[in-house]
Amino acid sequence: RPPRSTLFPYPTLFRSQLPFRLALGGADLSGLNLRSVLLTGAELRGARFRTAGDDDQMDTYDDWVTDLSGSGLTEADLTGAFLSGVTLRRTNLGRAIVNRANFSGGDLEGANFSGAQGVSATFERSQLFQASFTGSNFGEANFQNANLQGVKGARFQGQDAVFTGANLRQSSWRDANLSRSQLDRKSTRLNSSH
């Protein structure tokens, strides 16, 4: 590996005070390894993070799936993004906009959605173990059959959200608004603090 001085001989070029916002709206980012990448404030509306592989069939061995584990997507705009089956373990989506984004079947263990806006987002069958939704708005979101065990949801706004079949054990929903939300016997056996 060359010395740092030869990699970036002009360090002042990278110290700009100008605001920069990565704009990849509608881009196909499937199959990329974006682990621990900082994408703060990125514009990723309608971006795809998973596509079918050579067999043209989704949910098979050769799908192109992005790994966003540990990434920083704070204040990013992922409106309508397709993240089904994507790995977002311990990813920071604080204050992000994820309205109508599809996270179904994804691994979002320990993800941070604090202060995020996710109206009509889909988390069906997702693993959200110990994720944080503190102070977020996920009205009309779909959490059907999702694992929300140990989730922190203080001041969560989830009006008209769907939680049927969801595991809400050991989760905390202090001062949350779940009015008109759909819950069933499985999801109402919370064993949680509220």
PyMOL commands that set and color helices and strands:
alter all, ss='L'
color gray80, all
select helices_A, chain A and resi 4-7+11-14+185-188
alter helices_A, ss='H'
color red, helices_A
select strands_A, chain A and resi 50-51+64-65
alter strands_A, ss='S'
color yellow, strands_A
deselect
rebuild
show_as cartoon
